[in-house]
């Protein structure tokens, strides 16, 4: 499996999609920047692009473009609620280091 979507993340995407009236498709992209070099970017997508890698769980789709997938291959997207707040988090086995808030990483 190239990338996984946890049940918690799938449930949160489904809720957001229902509230916004959009398809339950979460796009994960990697942008340059952030305090550690690369940053995770999440958004709801209307449809997968032709070249996207797709993971599905519980009727929710996670899409990742091939270039971004190279940086997160083997990882998973989770949704975590804690005293510090709630957010989508990427468990990335390719990250050599990350920032304290979990939104950026380096390889």
C-alpha positions as CSV (number, residue, x, y, z in Angstrom):
1,X,0.0,0.0,0.0
2,X,1.4,3.4,-1.0
3,X,-0.5,5.4,1.6
4,X,-3.3,4.8,4.1
5,X,-6.2,6.7,5.5
6,X,-7.2,5.8,9.0
7,X,-10.8,5.3,10.1
8,X,-10.6,8.5,12.2
9,X,-9.5,10.6,9.2
10,X,-12.1,9.0,7.0
11,X,-14.8,9.8,9.4
12,X,-13.7,13.4,9.7
13,X,-13.5,13.9,5.9
14,X,-17.0,12.4,5.6
15,X,-18.3,14.9,8.1
16,X,-16.6,17.9,6.5
17,X,-17.8,16.8,3.0
18,X,-21.4,16.4,4.3
19,X,-21.3,19.9,5.9
20,X,-19.9,21.5,2.8
21,X,-21.8,19.6,0.2
22,X,-18.5,18.5,-1.5
23,X,-17.4,15.0,-2.5
24,X,-15.6,13.0,0.3
25,X,-12.2,13.3,-1.4
26,X,-9.2,14.5,0.6
27,X,-6.1,15.7,-1.3
28,X,-2.7,15.5,0.4
29,X,0.0,17.5,-1.3
30,X,3.5,18.4,-0.3
31,X,4.7,22.0,-0.7
32,X,8.1,23.4,-0.1
33,X,8.3,25.6,3.0
34,X,7.3,25.3,6.6
35,X,9.8,25.4,9.4
36,X,11.3,22.0,8.5
37,X,11.6,22.2,4.7
38,X,8.4,20.6,3.4
39,X,4.8,21.1,4.6
40,X,1.7,19.0,4.3
41,X,-1.3,20.6,2.6
42,X,-4.8,19.2,2.8
43,X,-7.9,20.2,0.9
44,X,-11.1,18.7,-0.3
45,X,-11.0,17.8,-4.0
46,X,-13.8,17.7,-6.5
47,X,-12.4,14.6,-8.2
48,X,-9.1,12.7,-8.5
49,X,-6.7,13.8,-11.2
50,X,-5.7,11.2,-13.8
51,X,-2.2,10.6,-12.3
52,X,-3.3,10.6,-8.6
53,X,-2.6,7.6,-6.4
54,X,-5.9,6.7,-4.6
55,X,-6.5,5.2,-1.2
56,X,-10.1,4.6,0.1
57,X,-11.7,3.8,3.4
58,X,-15.3,3.8,4.5
59,X,-16.5,5.6,1.3
60,X,-13.9,8.3,1.6
61,X,-11.1,8.8,-0.9
62,X,-7.5,10.1,-0.3
63,X,-5.7,11.3,-3.4
64,X,-2.0,12.1,-3.6
65,X,-0.1,13.3,-6.7
66,X,3.0,11.2,-7.7
67,X,5.6,13.8,-6.7
68,X,4.1,14.2,-3.2
69,X,3.7,10.4,-2.8
70,X,7.5,10.0,-3.3
71,X,7.9,12.0,0.0
72,X,5.2,10.2,2.0
73,X,5.1,6.6,0.6
74,X,4.3,4.0,3.2
75,X,2.7,6.6,5.5
76,X,-0.8,7.2,6.7
77,X,-3.1,10.2,7.2
78,X,-4.9,10.3,10.6
79,X,-7.2,12.8,12.3
80,X,-6.2,13.5,15.9
81,X,-8.0,15.4,18.6
82,X,-6.0,16.4,21.7
83,X,-5.8,19.2,24.3
84,X,-3.6,21.1,21.8
85,X,-6.4,21.0,19.1
86,X,-7.6,18.8,16.3
87,X,-5.9,18.2,13.0
88,X,-5.0,15.8,10.2
89,X,-1.6,14.3,10.9
90,X,0.7,12.4,8.6
91,X,2.7,9.5,9.9
92,X,5.6,9.7,7.4
93,X,8.3,7.0,7.5
94,X,10.4,9.0,5.0
95,X,10.7,12.1,7.3
96,X,14.2,12.5,8.9
97,X,12.8,15.2,11.2
98,X,9.7,17.3,11.7
99,X,8.5,20.4,13.4
100,X,6.8,20.4,16.8
101,X,3.3,21.0,15.4
102,X,3.6,18.1,12.9
103,X,2.8,20.2,9.8
104,X,6.2,20.2,8.2
105,X,9.1,17.8,7.8
106,X,12.5,17.3,6.2
107,X,13.9,14.3,4.4
